């Protein structure tokens, strides 16, 4: 798998959705889109405003119809105001509308032009240029570590026990995105320092250069080991969650089988009168009870693994 763009969980949800949907268009944070002149209003925007102005003046019901219920009602009322002079005075009412419509079109043109401008995506990219980390920014072992972390988080979020709310104490929707963002930030900084070190060494690997680089390399290795431990903690949590999912699936299967045990019990009692056969049917209920206990243990282990990721309050 290829790691995905990681977004700061503090970015508003709507903005995160837009940035995630356009992840392939996100530039390097050091080169966000420049602020456009006139707020992004060019000839195309002016032409569209000029096209829309007469629609807003003479066909307000058509202009408002794409919006909510209240806008539709307002559009119908405005359309009635436009049609009324023509219905009452005929040609003179039409002439009145045309004369009055000229200044109204100018106002509508200016209003539409002001409300138009820069598209949403460039604006969000510039506003949140430090709020995302692209896989392309990473080097060395960093992309693989980010991929592992994302796979572990995905496994927990998509698990059945999480959807059923059995892990609600961990607050996965809050804790896991924060963990992933912290890991991505550390990996991005490690990648930057790795590239900087390689650039400063200028490809020279003499003993003295290697010795000079040793303290920096040691610091980078220690930081990398720390990130690896965090990723492994996420993977342990995901493994516990998968185990709990297996127990939950097994429990449901046995419960489904146990639901029909009365019918089998009656059938065997009428035909065979075999106590052993009845005991085998009854055993399904006992197995379900045992699996339910195993599920409880699995969920508890998954909860403990998840809670270990939550920073403890001082």
C-alpha positions in Angstrom: 0.0 0.0 0.0 0.9 3.6 -0.5 0.6 5.9 2.5 -2.0 8.7 2.3 -1.8 12.4 3.1 -2.2 13.0 6.8 -4.2 16.0 8.0 -4.1 17.9 11.2 -7.2 16.8 13.3 -7.6 20.4 14.5 -8.6 21.5 11.0 -12.4 21.9 10.8 -14.1 18.8 9.5 -15.5 20.5 6.3 -12.0 21.8 5.3 -10.5 18.4 6.1 -13.0 16.7 3.8 -12.1 19.0 0.9 -8.4 18.7 1.4 -8.6 14.9 1.7 -10.7 14.7 -1.5 -8.1 16.7 -3.4 -5.0 15.2 -1.8 -3.3 14.7 -5.1 -3.4 18.4 -5.7 -1.8 19.5 -2.5 1.5 21.2 -3.0 4.5 21.0 -0.8 3.8 23.1 2.4 6.7 25.4 1.5 5.0 26.4 -1.8 1.3 27.1 -1.1 -0.7 28.8 -3.8 0.1 32.5 -3.9 -2.7 34.9 -3.0 -4.3 35.8 -6.4 -4.8 39.4 -7.5 -8.4 40.8 -7.0 -9.2 37.7 -4.9 -9.0 35.4 -7.9 -11.6 37.5 -9.9 -10.6 37.5 -13.6 -12.3 37.8 -16.9 -14.1 34.5 -16.6 -15.5 35.4 -13.2 -16.7 38.8 -14.6 -18.3 37.1 -17.6 -20.2 34.7 -15.4 -21.3 37.6 -13.2 -22.5 39.5 -16.3 -24.4 36.4 -17.4 -26.1 35.8 -14.0 -27.1 39.5 -13.4 -30.1 39.6 -15.8 -31.2 36.1 -14.4 -31.3 37.5 -10.9 -33.2 40.6 -12.0 -35.8 39.1 -14.5 -35.9 35.4 -13.5 -35.3 35.4 -9.7 -37.3 32.2 -9.3 -34.9 30.4 -11.6 -31.9 31.9 -9.8 -33.2 31.0 -6.3 -34.5 27.5 -7.2 -31.1 25.8 -6.7 -31.1 26.9 -3.0 -33.3 25.9 0.0 -37.0 26.1 0.5 -37.0 29.6 1.8 -35.0 30.8 -1.2 -37.5 29.2 -3.5 -40.4 31.0 -1.8 -38.5 34.3 -2.0 -37.8 33.6 -5.7 -41.5 33.0 -6.4 -42.4 36.2 -4.6 -39.8 38.2 -6.5 -41.0 36.7 -9.8 -44.5 37.8 -9.0 -43.2 41.4 -8.4 -41.5 41.3 -11.8 -44.5 39.9 -13.7 -47.1 42.2 -11.9 -46.3 45.5 -13.9 -46.6 43.6 -17.2 -49.8 42.0 -16.2 -51.3 45.3 -15.1 -49.9 47.8 -17.6 -48.9 45.5 -20.5 -46.3 47.2 -22.8 -45.8 50.1 -20.4 -45.2 47.6 -17.6 -42.6 45.8 -19.7 -40.9 49.1 -20.5 -40.9 50.0 -16.8 -39.3 46.6 -15.9 -36.6 47.1 -18.6 -35.7 50.7 -17.4 -35.7 49.7 -13.7 -33.8 46.5 -14.5 -30.7 48.3 -15.9 -29.5 49.7 -12.5 -30.7 46.5 -10.8 -28.5 44.4 -13.2 -25.5 46.6 -12.3 -26.2 46.0 -8.6 -26.6 42.3 -9.2 -23.4 42.2 -11.3 -21.4 43.9 -8.6 -22.9 41.7 -5.9 -22.2 38.4 -7.8 -18.7 39.6 -8.6 -18.0 40.4 -5.0 -19.3 37.1 -3.7 -17.3 35.2 -6.3 -13.6 35.0 -6.3 -10.9 32.5 -5.4 -12.0 28.8 -5.5 -12.3 27.0 -2.2 -9.4 24.6 -2.6 -6.5 27.1 -3.1 -7.9 29.2 -0.2 -7.9 26.2 2.1 -4.4 25.1 1.0 -3.0 28.5 1.8 -4.9 28.7 5.1 -3.8 25.2 6.3 -0.4 25.0 4.6 1.1 23.6 7.8 -1.9 21.3 8.5 -1.0 18.4 6.2 1.9 16.1 5.5 2.3 14.4 2.1 3.9 11.0 1.7 6.2 12.6 -1.0 7.9 14.6 1.8 9.1 11.4 3.5 12.3 9.4 2.8 14.1 6.4 4.1 12.0 4.2 6.3 9.4 6.9 7.0 6.9 6.1 4.2 6.7 2.4 5.3 6.3 3.4 9.0 3.5 5.8 8.0 1.8 3.1 5.9 1.9 0.7 8.9 0.4 3.3 11.2 -2.4 4.1 8.8 -3.2 0.5 8.3 -3.4 -0.1 12.0 -5.7 2.9 12.5 -7.9 1.8 9.6 -8.2 -1.7 11.1 -9.4 -0.3 14.5 -11.8 2.3 13.0 -13.4 -0.2 10.6 -13.6 -3.1 13.1 -17.0 -4.5 14.1 -16.3 -4.0 17.9 -15.6 -0.4 17.3 -18.7 0.1 15.2 -20.7 -1.6 17.9 -19.3 0.9 20.5 -17.6 -1.8 22.5 -14.3 0.3 22.5 -16.0 3.6 23.3 -13.8 4.3 26.3 -10.8 4.8 24.1 -12.5 7.5 22.0 -10.9 6.2 18.8 -12.3 9.0 16.7 -10.3 11.5 18.8 -7.2 9.5 20.0 -6.2 7.7 16.8 -6.2 10.7 14.4 -4.1 12.6 16.9 -1.7 9.7 17.2 -1.4 9.5 13.4 -0.8 13.2 13.1 2.0 13.2 15.7 3.7 10.2 14.0 3.5 11.9 10.6 4.9 15.1 12.0 7.9 13.3 13.6 8.5 11.3 10.4 8.4 14.5 8.3 11.0 16.1 10.6 13.2 13.0 10.5 13.0 13.0 6.7 13.9 16.7 6.6 16.9 16.2 8.9 18.0 13.1 6.9 18.0 15.0 3.7 19.7 18.0 5.3 22.4 15.8 6.7 23.0 14.1 3.3 23.2 17.5 1.6 25.7 18.9 4.1 27.9 15.8 3.8 28.1 16.5 0.1 28.5 12.7 -0.6 31.8 12.6 1.3 32.2 9.5 3.5 35.7 9.9 4.8 36.4 8.7 8.4 36.4 12.2 9.8 33.1 13.1 8.0 31.6 9.9 9.3 32.8 10.6 12.8 31.4 14.2 12.6 28.0 12.8 11.5 27.9 10.1 14.3 26.1 12.2 17.0 23.5 13.4 14.5 23.0 9.9 13.1 22.6 8.6 16.7 19.9 11.2 17.5 18.1 10.4 14.3 18.2 6.6 15.1 16.9 7.2 18.6 14.0 9.3 17.3 13.3 6.7 14.6 13.2 3.9 17.3 10.8 6.0 19.3 8.4 6.3 16.3 8.7 2.6 15.6 7.6 1.8 19.2 4.5 4.1 18.7 3.7 2.3 15.4 4.1 -1.1 17.1 1.7 0.0 19.9 -0.9 0.9 17.2 -0.4 -2.5 15.6 -0.8 -4.3 18.9 -4.1 -2.4 19.4 -5.2 -3.4 15.9 -4.3 -7.0 16.5 -6.3 -7.0 19.8 -9.2 -5.5 17.9 -9.1 -8.1 15.2 -9.1 -10.8 17.8 -12.2 -9.2 19.5 -13.9 -9.1 16.0 -13.2 -12.8 15.6 -14.7 -13.6 19.0 -17.8 -11.4 18.2 -18.4 -13.2 14.9 -18.1 -16.6 16.6 -20.5 -15.5 19.3 -23.1 -14.4 16.8 -22.8 -17.6 14.8 -23.3 -19.7 18.0 -26.2 -17.5 19.1 -27.9 -18.0 15.7 -27.4 -21.7 16.0 -28.7 -21.7 19.6 -31.8 -19.8 18.6 -33.2 -22.9 16.8 -32.2 -25.4 19.5 -35.8 -25.7 20.8 -37.1 -27.0 17.5 -34.2 -29.6 17.2 -34.8 -30.5 20.9 -38.5 -31.2 20.2 -37.7 -33.2 17.0 -35.1 -35.4 18.8 -37.3 -35.8 21.8 -40.2 -37.0 19.6 -38.2 -39.4 17.4 -35.1 -40.6 19.2 -35.7 -39.8 22.8 -32.0 -39.7 23.1 -30.7 -37.7 26.1 -27.2 -37.5 24.6 -28.6 -35.8 21.4 -30.5 -33.3 23.5 -27.3 -32.6 25.5 -25.4 -31.9 22.3 -28.1 -29.3 21.3 -27.9 -27.8 24.7 -24.2 -27.6 24.4 -24.6 -24.8 21.7 -25.9 -22.5 24.4 -23.0 -23.3 26.7 -20.6 -22.7 23.9 -22.2 -19.3 23.2 -21.8 -18.5 26.9 -18.1 -19.4 26.8 -17.5 -17.4 23.6 -19.3 -14.5 25.2 -16.8 -14.6 28.0 -13.9 -14.8 25.5 -15.3 -11.8 23.6 -15.5 -9.9 26.9 -11.8 -10.7 27.5 -10.8 -9.8 24.0 -12.6 -6.5 24.2 -11.0 -5.7 27.5 -7.5 -6.5 26.1 -8.3 -4.3 23.1 -9.4 -1.5 25.4 -6.3 -1.7 27.4 -4.1 -1.6 24.3 -6.1 1.4 23.1 -6.0 3.2 26.4 -2.2 2.8 26.5 -2.1 5.2 23.5 -4.0 7.9 25.4 -1.7 10.4 27.2 -2.1 10.3 30.9 -3.3 13.4 32.7 -0.6 14.8 34.9 
